[in-house]
């Protein structure tokens, strides 16, 4: 099998890339969530099929934090993780939060994540806004990318995946591009590939979804197939998709598929001459991602251009601090934009 060989171009997508999509109308209805405003967006979900889970999750949160809660998605996931851990350390005959209750709360929260993303960024349902009016900026990104260029995404949604399958003719294959080390085990790739799809390893754009995706069925054992979902959201039965929630103990190394994806992402950053970060930040609490980038950049000897698209001045400062070792000698040029829409017209020039 040929060694995985990325180019020198890496694009990193954070939640702000989807929030900044052209189909998102600020101030109108449920929007693709950021960590800080997830519960605001959850309360804007209007689909009748999701009202039950919305009410249940809000009731869970109010029970823990009271009606005037101010909470991020990461804080709540971490709280549930810690509560579960505490059940093994305390000795209560009738605990208010037994392990079974905490698991149910966490399961409901996962359903709520899917509900918010279905309401705000559904690229599968034919009459959805994101499907009817695809993001012009994601499309421009795909047009500018070449085979072997790498997108590293921390998003669960499939806005980038949809842009690749609709605008990536000849240079995007879901069989090879998702970075799975055994592409022969990938089932359902035709549903997400461009037409025509490139036929071999190292002939596709790479999309490494390091926190999983709504179109990944849960990963099984090493010998099991990796299956891609046609539908992203629940129809009947339980929700089934593979994501890494924003908890403190992500245990990425325990999952062979994710371990391989993170290793490939590290290689891509280590070899990169151009890194573009769109709607991405380094939250101080996410030490996994911070450490991952610092380690990869420490071994990078080729970085010439760092491009940042982010409206937050503090986020841009934090990004530059993580890349500081590469910026100190003045050989790496920094280009900054406030928004994805401002960057999009220049992508063809920047991703050369």
C-alpha positions, 0 to 999 in steps of 0.5 A: 500500500502506498504511503499516505502523502499529503501536499504542503497545503493544510486548511483547518475548519472550526465551528466558525467556518460553518457559522460563517457559511453563506446560507446562514442568515444572522439573527434568523432562526437556529444557526450552526452552533458555536461552543459558547452559544449552543444552548441559545441555538438549541432553544431556537430549534423549531422542528416538531420532531425535536421538541421532545429532546429539546425540552428534556435537555433544557430540563436536565440543564436547569435541574443542574444549574438553575433557570439562569444558567450560562453554559457552554457545550463543552462545560456541560459535556465535561460536567456529565463526564465528571458526575459519572466519575464521581459515582465511583468515588462517593458512597450514597445509598440513593444518589440523585445522579446514578450512573444510569441517569447521567448516561441518559442525560448524555445520550439526550445531549448527543441527540440535541447536538444532532437536532441543532445541526439538522435545523441549521446545516442539513446538507442531505434533506432536499428542501433544506436551506444548506442543500438548496443554497450551498455555501459559496465560500466552502465551494470556493475553497474546494475549487481552489484545492488540489489533490493531496491538499488536506482539510482538517475539520473539527466539525461534526456537520457535513457542509465541507463534505457536501461541497467536496462531493458537488464541486470536487469532480476528479479530486475528491473520493470519500473512499480515499479522502477521509484518511482511513488507513484501510480504504478497502473497508469503506462502505457507502463511499459512493454516496459522498464522492464527487463524480468522477471520483479519483481512483486511488490513494493520494489522488484525492483531496483529504478531509480528516474529521478529527472529532468524527462526523454525523455521516460516520456510523459508529466505528467497530473493531479493526476488522469491521467495515467503516460505513458512511451514512446516507442520512445524517439525522435520526429517522427512527430508533436510536441516533447512530453516528461517530463523534468525539464529544467536547469532554476533558478526557477525549481518549482519542488514542483508545480508538484505532481509527481516530488514532490513525486520523490524528497521526495523518493530521500531524503529518500534514501539519508537519509538512505544511508550507501553507496553513489556513485556519477558518473559523477556528480557535484554540480554546484554553480548555482544549489542551488536546488540540493545543498540544497536538498543534504545538508538537506538529509545528515544532517539527515543521521546517517548511511553513511559509504562510499562515492565513487566519479568518476569524472575527475575534481579535483574541482568537487571532492572538491565541492562534499566533501564540500557538504558531509563535515558534514559526513566526519568530524568525520572520520567514512565515508570512501572516495574512488575516481576515475577519470572515470566511466570506472575505477570504473566499475570493483570495483562496485561489491565490493563497492556495498555490 
